[in-house]
């Protein structure tokens, strides 16, 4: 599907230079009396290489619509992550380099959306929030009256998140997967 460069948004997949590229960041540039441009940061979905490209506002680019299938994360084996289709029970393996930015949120039985181009898995979309157990953090300071003081905490997956001083080891907390920030203690 051809779209104008001005319609590009982060997360979209483009066919560009004979490859599939995910738009990571975008900024519109309108220099004085020249024509407007769209500056993009792109990541190749197969190799992970990144590049920057400047499109003219009137340029048209090929947007690729990926099919999304709900899957359940099963387990990690080395650098391979195993997922199961929740309807057909088919299992697939996705290498770590394709989903590096989400592996810190993956726990067994977590339901995710896996994006496919034809039959190739390209990306994993997480739910807005996940609950993870704190396995290591410094003890909170009893005298800390200020509630906005944060400390690092290591989750069960190895992810490190800044948490309020009152969060203790062994507690389960809710984390926003987009901002990677602590939201609340899990119920």
HELIX and SHEET records of a PDB file:
HELIX    1   1 UNK A    5  UNK A    7  5                                   3    
HELIX    2   2 UNK A   96  UNK A   98  5                                   3    
HELIX    3   3 UNK A  103  UNK A  105  5                                   3    
SHEET    1   A 6 UNK A   2  UNK A   4  0                                        
SHEET    2   A 6 UNK A  60  UNK A  64 -1                                        
SHEET    3   A 6 UNK A  13  UNK A  16 -1                                        
SHEET    4   A 6 UNK A  19  UNK A  29 -1                                        
SHEET    5   A 6 UNK A  37  UNK A  44 -1                                        
SHEET    6   A 6 UNK A  50  UNK A  56 -1                                        
SHEET    1   B 5 UNK A  91  UNK A  95  0                                        
SHEET    2   B 5 UNK A  80  UNK A  85 -1                                        
SHEET    3   B 5 UNK A  67  UNK A  77 -1                                        
SHEET    4   B 5 UNK A 111  UNK A 117 -1                                        
SHEET    5   B 5 UNK A 120  UNK A 125 -1                                        
SHEET    1   C 5 UNK A 160  UNK A 164  0                                        
SHEET    2   C 5 UNK A 150  UNK A 155 -1                                        
SHEET    3   C 5 UNK A 129  UNK A 137 -1                                        
SHEET    4   C 5 UNK A 172  UNK A 176 -1                                        
SHEET    5   C 5 UNK A 181  UNK A 185 -1                                        
END                                                                             
